[in-house]
Amino acid sequence: MIMLYSGMTCPFSHSTRIVLQEKGCEFEITDVDMYQPIDVKVSALSPYGEVPILQDRDLVLFNARVINEYLDERFPHPQLMPADPTNRARARLFLYLFEREIFTHVRTLEAVDLPESEYEKARNTLRDQLTLIALRLNTSKYMMGDEYSLLDISMAPVLWRLSHWGIEMPRSAAPIMTYGERLFARPAFIESMTPNERVMRR
């Protein structure tokens, strides 16, 4: 049985829960409140004290991107990364760009006790980056065209939390908001949410 140590409001844990639901995996969740002192078991499994952490028999993985790609290879149906090596490399490059341009600011917004100026800078930068991505979605159903992938799964928890973080998107970003609604309607997304996450979006 797969065990997932998952933050109750963590967007990165959320992405892994979506993958598990998309794959139809049997798994158990241990909820972790990251706003409380780090659990001893979490500290033992992850050198950085971060979630998600996945335990599959003797294998222990941390970092959502590593976990999600492992799950996609371990449970190949439905496939969430392109089968073609060239397109798979492009998808990995996009995930790297998301890490640099999107998730860095998400981590700031999820941090506690930072100066308000740091949160405001992260909100503004994240809004601007998502507005640029919206241009790509003018003609595409998903990030990789017509195929739903790990790129979309990594983006869905971010878009779900925008109002929670106090981010209001401009009209020019309408395509990415329409795209978000498409992601939120997927059964796997709906099933993946914790009670705390369900009330985040206004």
Secondary structure, DSSP 4 states (H G I P E B T S, - for coil): -EEEEEESS-HHHHHHHHHHHHHT--EEEEEE-TTSSPPHHHHHH-TT--S-EEEETTEEEESHHHHHHHHHHHS-SS--S-SSHHHHHHHHHHHHHHIIIIIHHHHHHH-SS--HHHHHHHHHHHHHHHHHHHHHTTS-SBTTBSS--HHHHHHHHHHHTTTTTT----GGGHHHHHHHHHHHTSHHHHHH--HHHHTS--
